[in-house]
Amino acid sequence: MALVFAREIKPYWAERLLVVDLNALHNCVVSAVVGEHHIMTIGIDMPNLGKVGRIQKKIAHIKRLSAKRGYSYCNRSTELKSRLWRLWRPFEEVTARKLVRLARQYKAAIVLHSPNDKSIRALKEGAIV
């Protein structure tokens, strides 16, 4: 037996839009709250790109070594990938909280532009998508 509770609710119509670009500058999140005729706020959130870049370079170097010298370097590569994940995870959580807080504050609907393989490849090759 299951209990079901129902109540009538009114549809929610957002007064503004919170536009979020997850593809911005490869590692950043750019957001803007847009009203009827103007932009109300703009924000750019970035992780510590220096640390991320250094770890990514180390991972690439160790992958080359593991291809040449074998299995012993694979464990080190896995450790570095784990460290990279531990850098990204808090950034993602804090940014998501911030975006939801902005949307609630401005009574805005969230519109996401998420990257896809084709657009990222085109950006890296210098083409306009």
C-alpha positions as a printed NumPy array, in Angstrom:
array([[  0.   ,   0.   ,   0.   ],
       [  1.329,   3.433,  -0.898],
       [  0.178,   6.814,   0.304],
       [ -0.115,   9.481,  -2.333],
       [ -0.472,  13.134,  -1.495],
       [ -1.65 ,  15.549,  -4.143],
       [ -2.035,  19.259,  -4.07 ],
       [ -2.761,  21.875,  -6.624],
       [  0.055,  24.171,  -7.583],
       [  0.267,  27.177,  -9.825],
       [  2.721,  27.113, -12.717],
       [  5.823,  29.154, -12.04 ],
       [  6.742,  31.768, -14.628],
       [ 10.273,  33.056, -14.302],
       [ 10.754,  36.797, -14.4  ],
       [ 14.352,  36.597, -15.612],
       [ 16.849,  34.151, -17.119],
       [ 20.084,  32.912, -15.586],
       [ 22.212,  32.021, -18.589],
       [ 25.144,  29.69 , -17.863],
       [ 27.938,  28.799, -20.301],
       [ 29.821,  25.685, -19.194],
       [ 32.052,  25.733, -22.264],
       [ 33.562,  29.143, -21.536],
       [ 37.338,  29.338, -21.847],
       [ 37.569,  25.53 , -21.484],
       [ 37.699,  25.471, -17.66 ],
       [ 35.459,  28.312, -16.5  ],
       [ 31.775,  28.811, -15.863],
       [ 30.315,  32.11 , -17.063],
       [ 26.877,  33.17 , -15.866],
       [ 24.64 ,  36.191, -16.356],
       [ 21.213,  37.165, -15.079],
       [ 19.249,  38.749, -17.899],
       [ 16.168,  40.886, -17.319],
       [ 13.761,  42.104, -19.985],
       [ 16.093,  44.595, -21.657],
       [ 19.358,  44.494, -19.745],
       [ 21.968,  42.295, -18.074],
       [ 21.649,  42.462, -14.295],
       [ 24.754,  40.55 , -13.144],
       [ 27.669,  38.77 , -14.767],
       [ 29.929,  36.236, -13.065],
       [ 32.949,  34.144, -14.014],
       [ 33.909,  31.204, -11.808],
       [ 37.276,  29.509, -12.237],
       [ 39.041,  26.711, -10.396],
       [ 42.721,  27.066,  -9.531],
       [ 43.903,  26.798, -13.135],
       [ 47.584,  26.799, -12.17 ],
       [ 47.245,  23.609, -10.113],
       [ 44.991,  21.971, -12.697],
       [ 47.458,  22.734, -15.508],
       [ 50.455,  21.395, -13.567],
       [ 48.662,  18.154, -12.69 ],
       [ 47.485,  17.683, -16.289],
       [ 51.079,  18.13 , -17.529],
       [ 52.343,  15.567, -14.992],
       [ 49.636,  13.111, -16.076],
       [ 50.618,  13.526, -19.745],
       [ 54.307,  13.009, -18.906],
       [ 53.62 ,   9.894, -16.844],
       [ 51.372,   8.46 , -19.569],
       [ 54.256,   8.787, -22.039],
       [ 56.595,   7.069, -19.566],
       [ 54.106,   4.261, -18.919],
       [ 53.801,   3.656, -22.677],
       [ 57.59 ,   3.279, -22.902],
       [ 58.482,   1.634, -19.6  ],
       [ 55.413,  -0.269, -18.522],
       [ 52.963,  -0.803, -15.738],
       [ 54.814,   0.795, -12.8  ],
       [ 53.919,   4.312, -13.976],
       [ 50.181,   3.542, -14.363],
       [ 49.588,   3.69 , -10.604],
       [ 51.175,   7.144, -10.392],
       [ 48.981,   8.334, -13.264],
       [ 45.877,   7.042, -11.465],
       [ 46.916,   8.864,  -8.272],
       [ 47.307,  12.135, -10.17 ],
       [ 43.922,  11.703, -11.866],
       [ 42.393,  11.188,  -8.434],
       [ 44.042,  14.369,  -7.178],
       [ 42.716,  16.247, -10.202],
       [ 39.222,  14.944,  -9.469],
       [ 39.558,  16.144,  -5.854],
       [ 40.379,  19.633,  -7.172],
       [ 37.423,  19.718,  -9.586],
       [ 34.75 ,  18.306,  -7.281],
       [ 34.596,  21.142,  -4.686],
       [ 34.682,  23.737,  -7.471],
       [ 31.693,  22.091,  -9.15 ],
       [ 29.718,  21.916,  -5.903],
       [ 30.39 ,  25.531,  -4.916],
       [ 29.566,  26.795,  -8.413],
       [ 26.318,  24.813,  -8.562],
       [ 25.242,  26.202,  -5.175],
       [ 26.09 ,  29.728,  -6.29 ],
       [ 24.059,  29.378,  -9.501],
       [ 21.018,  28.011,  -7.668],
       [ 21.268,  30.809,  -5.1  ],
       [ 21.401,  33.403,  -7.913],
       [ 18.393,  31.836,  -9.645],
       [ 16.358,  31.888,  -6.439],
       [ 17.441,  35.43 ,  -5.573],
       [ 16.444,  36.857,  -8.959],
       [ 13.526,  34.447,  -9.517],
       [ 15.182,  33.313, -12.72 ],
       [ 14.947,  30.218, -14.888],
       [ 18.306,  28.543, -15.549],
       [ 19.393,  28.135, -19.177],
       [ 22.515,  25.997, -19.724],
       [ 24.831,  25.826, -22.683],
       [ 26.693,  22.606, -22.111],
       [ 29.586,  21.556, -24.307],
       [ 29.352,  18.706, -26.747],
       [ 32.188,  16.895, -28.482],
       [ 31.687,  18.66 , -31.782],
       [ 31.759,  22.194, -30.358],
       [ 34.829,  21.514, -28.2  ],
       [ 36.712,  20.026, -31.142],
       [ 35.778,  23.022, -33.303],
       [ 36.955,  25.463, -30.614],
       [ 40.289,  23.678, -30.285],
       [ 40.756,  23.748, -34.059],
       [ 39.884,  27.437, -34.179],
       [ 36.624,  27.14 , -36.091],
       [ 33.532,  29.111, -35.161],
       [ 30.584,  27.021, -33.975]])
